[in-house]
Amino acid sequence: MSKKKEWRVLPDYDGRVTLEQEETGVVLSNSLSQEVLADLAKNPIAAGFMERTTVNDTADVKDKN
């Protein structure tokens, strides 16, 4: 099974922190795509609420049902 790195919002902050910039806002949540989370992680403020984790890549796991 392969492993990959992903960004995730720390559990204490998931869905509870809103970043506002230039009259737009985004709620930090693990439901956001990895592309959006990676982009947000470039912001030092957002990065304080996030972490980079290693997860099992389930793309190659076949459903046995």
C-alpha positions as CSV (number, residue, x, y, z in Angstrom):
1,M,0.0,0.0,0.0
2,S,1.5,3.4,-0.9
3,K,1.5,6.4,1.3
4,K,1.0,10.0,0.4
5,K,1.2,13.4,2.1
6,E,-1.9,15.4,2.6
7,W,-2.9,18.6,4.3
8,R,-5.5,18.6,7.0
9,V,-7.0,21.1,9.4
10,L,-6.3,20.2,13.0
11,P,-9.3,18.6,14.7
12,D,-9.8,21.5,17.2
13,Y,-10.2,24.0,14.3
14,D,-12.0,22.0,11.6
15,G,-15.0,24.1,10.6
16,R,-14.4,26.7,13.3
17,V,-11.9,29.1,11.8
18,T,-12.7,31.5,9.0
19,L,-9.9,33.3,7.1
20,E,-10.9,36.6,5.6
21,Q,-8.9,38.4,2.9
22,E,-9.8,41.0,0.5
23,E,-13.5,40.9,1.4
24,T,-13.6,37.1,0.8
25,G,-13.7,34.4,3.5
26,V,-13.1,30.7,3.7
27,V,-13.8,28.3,6.6
28,L,-11.0,25.9,7.2
29,S,-12.3,22.4,6.8
30,N,-11.1,19.0,5.9
31,S,-13.9,18.9,3.4
32,L,-12.0,21.3,1.2
33,S,-10.0,19.7,-1.7
34,Q,-6.3,19.0,-1.2
35,E,-5.5,21.6,-3.8
36,V,-7.3,24.3,-1.8
37,L,-5.8,23.2,1.5
38,A,-2.3,23.2,0.0
39,D,-2.9,26.7,-1.3
40,L,-4.2,27.9,2.1
41,A,-1.2,26.3,3.8
42,K,1.0,28.9,2.0
43,N,-0.6,31.5,4.2
44,P,1.3,31.6,7.6
45,I,-1.9,32.3,9.5
46,A,-3.7,29.4,8.0
47,A,-0.7,27.1,8.4
48,G,-1.0,27.5,12.1
49,F,-4.3,25.7,12.0
50,M,-3.1,22.9,9.7
51,E,-0.7,20.0,9.5
52,R,0.8,17.8,6.9
53,T,0.1,14.1,7.4
54,T,1.0,10.9,5.8
55,V,-2.0,8.8,4.8
56,N,-2.5,5.5,3.0
57,D,-3.4,6.0,-0.6
58,T,-6.7,4.1,-1.0
59,A,-6.9,4.7,-4.7
60,D,-5.5,1.3,-5.4
61,V,-7.6,-0.6,-2.9
62,K,-10.4,-2.6,-4.5
63,D,-13.8,-2.7,-3.0
64,K,-14.7,-6.3,-2.0
65,N,-18.5,-5.8,-1.9
